[in-house]
Amino acid sequence: MNSAISAKKGTAKYVMTGILLLMSVFLLSCAAGTVHMIEQDMKPPLAVKSDKAVLVVVRTTSLGWAIVVDNYLDGKMIGQTRGKSCFSTEVKPGSHYVMAKAENVAAARINFEAGRIYFLDQSVYPGFWKMRTGFSPMTAEEAKKQLSEDGMQFRIYNTGNPGPDMDAKDYQETKDDFEREVKEDPGRHKDTLEYKGYGKL
C-alpha cells in the first residue's frame, strides 16, 4: 500500500515538474522577441507615400496580452504585436504576402498600390497551446477609432536589432496553402484579396 502511494506521489511530482518546465518555456517565449520593437510615447504620424504603400497592422484587443505575434512581408520580418498595439511599414507596390506567426501561421495576399494605406486587424483567439491569429481588412474609420483608443501602444520595428525572418520552407508551405485555399474556395480570402486600401485618412 505504501509503495503504491509512493509511486503515485512520485508520478505526481514528475507531472508537476513537467508542467512547471512547460510554463517556464511558455513565459520565456512570450517575453522573447519583444526587443525587436521600440515603443513610442506619442502616436506616430500616418500618411500615404507617393511612391510606396503603407501597411498598418493593428492588434485591437488586449486578449492574450503577453503573446507575441511575429509579422512578415514575403517572409521578411516587419514587426511584432503584443497586447493592444500597432505598427506600420512601407511596402513596394505590387502583390505581396503578409503573414503572422503565433500558434498558427496566418496569411493574406494584397495588391499594394503606391500612394495608398492599408489597415489589417490582427485578431487573436485561443488555440491549443497558446493564441492563434488571423488578418482582416479594416476601414479607415475603424482604424482611426482603434488607433485613438486609450491603451493602444504604438511601436516601430527596431532595425538595429532585427528579428529572424521566416524559415524558407515554412514561408513556401504557407504560401502554397494559401493559394490552394483560394483555388478550392475563392470566397475564403476574398476580403483581403480585394482590399484596396485608402488614398487618404
C-alpha positions, 0 to 999 in steps of 0.5 A: 500500500505504501509503495503504491502511494509512493509511486503515485506521489512520485508520478505526481511530482514528475507531472508537476515538474513537467508542467512547471518546465512547460510554463517556464518555456511558455513565459520565456517565449512570450517575453522573447522577441519583444526587443525587436520593437521600440515603443513610442510615447506619442502616436506616430504620424500616418500618411500615404507615400507617393511612391510606396504603400503603407501597411498598418497592422493593428492588434485591437484587443488586449486578449492574450496580452503577453503573446507575441505575434511575429509579422512578415512581408514575403517572409521578411520580418516587419514587426511584432504585436503584443497586447493592444498595439500597432505598427506600420511599414512601407511596402513596394507596390505590387502583390505581396504576402503578409503573414503572422506567426503565433500558434498558427501561421496566418496569411493574406495576399494584397495588391499594394498600390503606391500612394495608398494605406492599408489597415489589417486587424490582427485578431487573436483567439485561443488555440491549443497551446497558446493564441492563434491569429488571423488578418482582416481588412479594416476601414479607415474609420475603424482604424482611426477609432482603434488607433485613438483608443486609450491603451493602444501602444504604438511601436516601430520595428527596431532595425538595429536589432532585427528579428529572424525572418521566416524559415524558407520552407515554412514561408513556401508551405504557407504560401502554397496553402494559401493559394490552394485555399483560394483555388478550392474556395475563392470566397475564403480570402476574398476580403483581403484579396480585394482590399484596396486600401485608402488614398487618404485618412 
